[in-house]
Amino acid sequence: MNESYNIKSFKNKEEAEELLKKSRKRIDEIDNELFDLISQRTSLAKDIALCKEYIGMPILDKSREDAIHEKIEKFSEENGLDVDIVDQIVDMLTILNKNEQEEILRRNADGQY
């Protein structure tokens, strides 16, 4: 993943436009993959919420979140990514998952699960 790219020199405008088009197409494909992975990750919230409820654990698991952030920091540094921005992305994913877990527990309390 930690690839270094050389500055590309182009022979003409068409070559630059073609690379731009291909790069944007690949970004769109990656975005679709990311959205699919986010959906998969969020769908696990039901299992996690119901397990936590049964075990008597709160939604917030500070030690788990700390371990994830530590892993993400190391990954970011190894791959030349902005640690703060990647950390914010992980925070957003965590919030999404916690919100989903809270909704599931609310529905479960209402007898919907």
C-alpha positions in Angstrom: 0.0 0.0 0.0 2.8 2.4 0.7 3.6 3.0 -3.0 5.7 5.9 -4.1 4.7 7.5 -7.3 7.0 9.3 -9.6 6.0 12.5 -11.1 4.4 11.6 -14.4 5.4 13.5 -17.5 3.0 13.4 -20.4 3.6 13.5 -24.1 0.4 15.4 -24.7 -2.9 16.6 -23.3 -4.8 13.5 -24.4 -2.4 11.3 -22.4 -3.0 13.4 -19.3 -6.8 13.4 -19.8 -6.8 9.6 -20.3 -4.9 9.1 -17.0 -7.2 11.5 -15.3 -10.2 9.6 -16.6 -8.8 6.2 -15.5 -7.8 7.5 -12.1 -11.2 8.9 -11.5 -12.9 5.7 -12.6 -10.7 3.7 -10.2 -11.6 6.2 -7.3 -15.3 5.6 -8.1 -14.7 1.9 -7.9 -12.8 2.2 -4.6 -15.6 4.4 -3.2 -18.2 1.8 -4.0 -16.0 -0.9 -2.3 -15.7 1.4 0.8 -19.4 2.0 1.0 -20.0 -1.8 0.8 -17.5 -2.4 3.6 -19.0 0.4 5.7 -22.4 -1.3 5.2 -21.0 -4.7 6.2 -19.3 -3.2 9.2 -22.5 -1.5 10.4 -24.6 -4.6 9.8 -22.6 -6.3 12.5 -24.0 -3.8 15.1 -27.0 -6.0 15.7 -24.9 -9.0 16.8 -22.6 -6.8 18.8 -25.4 -4.9 20.6 -27.3 -8.0 21.5 -24.2 -9.7 22.8 -23.2 -6.7 24.9 -26.7 -6.5 26.3 -26.7 -10.2 27.2 -23.3 -9.9 28.8 -24.2 -6.7 30.5 -21.6 -4.5 28.7 -22.2 -0.9 27.9 -22.3 0.3 24.2 -19.1 2.3 24.8 -16.1 0.0 25.1 -13.3 2.4 25.8 -10.5 -0.2 25.8 -11.7 -1.5 22.4 -11.8 2.0 20.9 -8.3 2.8 22.3 -7.0 -0.5 20.7 -8.5 0.4 17.4 -7.1 3.9 17.4 -3.6 2.6 18.3 -3.8 0.1 15.4 -5.0 2.9 13.0 -2.2 5.2 14.1 0.4 2.6 13.4 -1.2 1.7 10.1 -1.4 5.4 9.1 2.2 6.1 9.9 3.4 3.0 8.1 1.5 4.0 5.0 2.3 7.7 5.0 -1.3 8.7 5.7 -2.4 11.7 7.8 -2.9 10.1 11.2 -5.4 12.8 12.4 -7.6 12.5 9.3 -7.6 8.6 9.4 -8.4 8.9 13.1 -11.4 11.1 12.4 -12.6 8.6 9.8 -12.4 5.8 12.4 -14.3 8.0 14.9 -17.1 8.5 12.4 -17.3 4.8 11.7 -17.4 4.2 15.5 -20.2 6.7 15.9 -22.2 5.1 13.1 -21.8 1.7 14.7 -22.7 3.0 18.3 -25.8 4.8 16.9 -26.9 1.6 15.2 -26.3 -0.5 18.4 -28.3 2.0 20.4 -31.2 1.8 17.9 -31.1 -2.0 18.0 -31.2 -2.0 21.8 -34.1 0.4 21.7 -36.0 -1.8 19.3 -35.1 -4.9 21.4 -36.5 -3.2 24.5 -39.7 -2.5 22.5 -39.9 -6.3 21.8 -38.9 -6.0 18.1 -36.0 -8.5 18.4 
